[in-house]
Amino acid sequence: MTLGSNSGPLSNLAARLGHSANSRLLIVNCDDLGSSHSANVATFRSIVYGVATSATIMVPCPWAREAAYMLKDSPVGVHLTLTSEYRGYRWRGLTNGASLRDKDGFFPATTAAVEQIDAEEARAECRTQIQAAISWGIDVTHLDAHMNVMQARTDLYEIYLDLAEEFRLAVRMLSREQAKEQDPQARERARARGLLFNEHMIYPWPRRTRAVFFEEIPKLPAGVSEIFAHPALDGDELRAYDPMNADIRAHDAECLTDPAISDLLDLHNIKRISFRDLRELQRSS
């Protein structure tokens, strides 16, 4: 049994992707790939055995190289990373930008520190992260930003779009409400460059992702939506580096491989796609 799509506005993007204009297309993205071995295994399982269709890798993290090997054939974007938020587990940038380092030499721990970042040093760091991912054999599909740092300032957002245009990649777009807070013309600026992005965003964190699926999927609008999660296997590693949010990440790992979630998407005739679909359409246009 399937339920028809809702009666929301038709989607030109869905039609351009080869679906009917009232189709409901969903990208299920796994954030923080490469942040730990636990995250890598959980993301691999979520994509191969679960409902996930996409992931984004944190290139500067120690486990990123393993992630690139494990998911080399999967749609993987770059989770542009300029912060290192854990107390006992830190990472540095790939470049030597002075504004990208705290007193201990690591990326700053909080988004408040974004004000100190030099825009051109951020550009160099983010470009190097993308180039590293490509050199590892990742077929990079899109860009998004860890802790939304690249959307936090107008000049950083411009760099975000510059890099997406330079490497011909799709981008994650925040919800309309978040995008307006960031920049009233955020969507228009991306569209003017010919960049493609998700039309709608479902933002679970810190709610329980399974509950969000059951709440949001029945009313999903026509077009391309994204929901993202942060899966990581429960265990000593996860509990050591992120004790505050370990339950959320372990829950996400279970949620994305739960057959009930797959059944829910089928019940409501939700078609799963990835950012690779958007990137290929963008490159062919």
C-alpha positions in Angstrom: 0.0 0.0 0.0 1.2 3.5 -0.8 -0.2 6.9 0.0 -0.3 9.6 -2.6 1.9 12.7 -2.2 0.5 15.7 -0.6 -1.1 18.6 -2.4 1.8 21.1 -1.9 3.2 23.1 -4.8 4.8 21.3 -7.7 8.5 21.0 -7.9 10.4 22.0 -11.0 13.5 20.4 -9.6 11.8 17.0 -9.2 10.7 17.3 -12.8 14.2 18.2 -14.0 15.4 15.1 -12.2 13.1 13.0 -14.2 10.3 12.5 -11.7 6.8 13.9 -11.7 6.5 17.4 -10.5 4.6 16.3 -7.4 7.1 13.6 -6.4 8.5 13.6 -3.0 12.2 13.0 -3.1 14.3 12.5 0.0 18.1 12.7 0.6 19.0 10.9 3.9 22.5 12.2 4.8 24.9 10.9 7.4 26.9 13.8 8.8 30.3 13.5 10.5 31.7 10.7 8.5 35.4 10.3 9.3 35.0 11.7 12.8 35.6 8.3 14.3 35.8 4.6 13.5 32.4 4.2 15.1 30.9 6.8 12.8 32.4 5.2 9.8 31.0 1.8 10.5 27.6 3.1 11.4 27.5 5.3 8.2 28.6 2.3 6.1 25.8 0.2 7.5 23.2 3.0 7.2 24.0 3.3 3.5 24.5 -0.3 2.5 21.8 -1.9 4.7 19.6 1.0 5.8 17.8 4.1 4.4 20.7 6.5 4.1 21.6 7.7 0.6 24.4 10.1 1.3 27.2 11.1 3.7 29.6 14.0 4.3 33.1 13.5 5.4 35.1 15.6 7.9 38.4 15.5 6.0 40.7 16.8 8.8 39.7 14.1 11.3 42.0 11.2 12.0 39.5 8.5 10.8 38.7 10.3 7.5 41.1 8.2 5.4 39.5 5.0 6.5 36.0 6.5 5.7 37.2 7.3 2.2 38.3 3.7 1.7 35.1 2.3 3.2 32.7 4.4 1.2 34.7 5.1 -2.0 31.7 4.0 -4.2 29.0 5.8 -2.2 27.7 9.4 -2.7 29.9 11.4 -0.3 30.2 15.1 0.1 32.6 17.2 2.1 31.6 18.4 5.5 33.7 21.5 5.4 35.3 21.6 8.9 36.7 24.7 10.7 35.9 23.7 14.3 37.0 21.0 16.7 34.4 20.8 19.4 35.4 17.9 21.6 37.2 18.4 24.9 39.6 15.4 24.7 39.6 14.7 21.0 40.9 17.5 18.7 42.0 17.9 15.2 43.9 20.5 13.2 43.5 22.0 9.8 45.3 20.9 6.6 46.7 24.4 6.1 48.5 26.7 8.4 46.1 29.6 8.7 46.8 31.4 12.0 43.1 32.4 12.4 42.1 28.8 12.2 44.0 27.8 15.3 43.3 28.1 19.0 46.0 28.5 21.6 46.7 24.7 21.5 47.0 24.7 17.7 43.7 23.0 17.0 40.6 24.3 15.2 38.6 26.5 17.6 36.1 24.6 19.7 33.0 26.8 19.3 31.1 28.5 16.5 31.5 31.8 18.5 35.2 31.7 17.3 34.0 32.1 13.7 34.4 35.8 14.1 38.2 35.4 14.3 38.4 33.4 11.1 40.1 35.1 8.2 38.0 34.6 5.1 40.9 33.8 2.7 42.5 31.4 5.2 39.1 29.7 5.4 38.9 29.5 1.6 42.4 27.9 1.4 41.5 25.4 4.1 38.2 24.4 2.6 39.6 24.1 -0.9 42.4 21.9 0.5 39.8 19.7 2.2 37.9 19.2 -1.0 41.1 18.5 -3.0 42.2 15.9 -0.4 38.9 14.1 -0.6 39.1 13.9 -4.4 42.7 12.7 -4.1 41.5 9.9 -1.9 39.2 8.7 -4.6 36.0 10.1 -3.3 33.5 11.0 -6.0 32.6 14.2 -4.1 28.9 15.0 -4.6 28.2 18.2 -2.6 29.3 20.6 0.1 27.9 21.2 3.5 29.5 22.7 6.6 30.2 21.3 10.0 28.3 23.3 12.7 27.0 25.6 9.8 30.2 27.7 10.1 30.3 28.5 6.4 26.8 29.9 6.6 27.5 32.0 9.7 29.0 35.0 7.8 28.1 36.5 4.5 31.7 36.4 3.3 32.1 32.7 4.3 28.9 31.9 2.6 30.2 33.5 -0.6 33.3 31.3 -0.3 31.0 28.3 0.2 29.3 29.1 -3.1 32.6 29.9 -4.8 34.0 26.5 -4.0 30.8 24.7 -5.1 31.0 26.5 -8.4 34.7 25.8 -8.8 34.3 22.1 -8.2 30.9 21.9 -9.8 29.2 20.5 -6.7 25.7 20.7 -5.3 25.2 22.3 -1.9 23.2 21.7 1.3 20.8 24.5 1.8 19.5 25.2 5.3 15.8 25.5 5.9 14.1 28.6 4.5 13.8 30.1 8.0 17.5 29.4 8.8 18.6 30.6 5.4 16.7 33.9 5.9 18.4 34.5 9.2 21.8 33.8 7.6 21.1 35.8 4.4 17.7 36.9 3.0 19.1 36.1 -0.5 20.9 32.8 0.3 18.8 30.7 -2.1 18.8 33.3 -4.8 22.6 33.7 -4.6 23.1 29.9 -5.0 20.5 29.7 -7.8 22.1 32.6 -9.7 25.3 30.6 -9.9 23.5 27.5 -11.3 24.0 25.6 -8.1 21.5 23.0 -7.1 20.4 22.3 -3.6 17.7 20.6 -1.5 14.5 22.6 -1.5 13.5 21.6 2.0 15.4 20.6 5.1 14.3 18.5 8.1 16.5 19.2 11.0 16.2 16.6 13.8 19.1 17.4 16.1 18.7 17.1 19.1 15.3 15.5 18.8 15.0 11.7 18.4 15.5 11.1 14.6 13.1 8.1 14.6 10.3 10.3 16.0 11.1 13.0 13.5 10.8 10.6 10.6 7.3 9.5 11.7 6.3 13.1 12.3 7.6 14.7 9.1 7.4 12.0 6.4 3.6 11.9 6.1 3.6 15.7 5.5 6.7 15.9 3.3 6.2 18.4 0.5 6.7 17.9 -3.1 10.3 18.3 -4.3 13.7 17.5 -2.9 14.0 17.3 0.9 17.0 16.4 3.1 17.0 14.9 6.5 20.3 14.3 8.2 21.5 12.2 11.1 24.8 11.6 13.0 25.1 7.8 13.2 27.9 6.2 15.3 28.1 2.8 16.9 27.7 2.8 20.6 30.7 1.8 22.7 33.8 3.0 24.4 35.1 5.1 21.6 31.8 7.1 21.1 31.3 7.4 24.9 34.9 8.7 25.3 34.8 11.5 22.7 31.2 12.6 22.8 29.6 11.6 26.1 27.1 14.4 26.0 25.5 13.4 22.7 26.4 9.7 22.6 22.8 8.6 23.0 21.7 10.7 20.0 24.4 9.3 17.8 23.8 5.7 18.9 20.1 6.2 18.3 20.7 7.5 14.8 22.7 4.4 14.0 19.8 2.2 15.0 17.2 4.4 13.4 18.8 4.5 9.9 19.0 0.7 9.8 15.5 0.1 11.3 13.2 -1.7 8.7 10.3 0.3 10.1 11.8 3.5 8.7 12.2 1.9 5.3 8.6 0.7 5.5 7.5 4.2 6.4 9.1 5.7 3.3 7.6 3.1 1.1 4.2 3.6 2.7 4.2 7.3 1.8 5.7 6.7 -1.6 8.9 8.6 -0.8 11.6 8.2 -3.4 15.2 8.2 -2.0 17.8 10.0 -4.0 21.3 11.4 -3.2 23.2 14.6 -3.8 24.9 12.8 -6.7 21.6 13.1 -8.6 21.6 16.9 -8.0 25.3 17.2 -8.9 24.9 15.3 -12.2 21.9 17.4 -13.2 23.8 20.6 -12.3 26.8 19.5 -14.4 24.6 18.6 -17.4 22.7 21.9 -17.4 
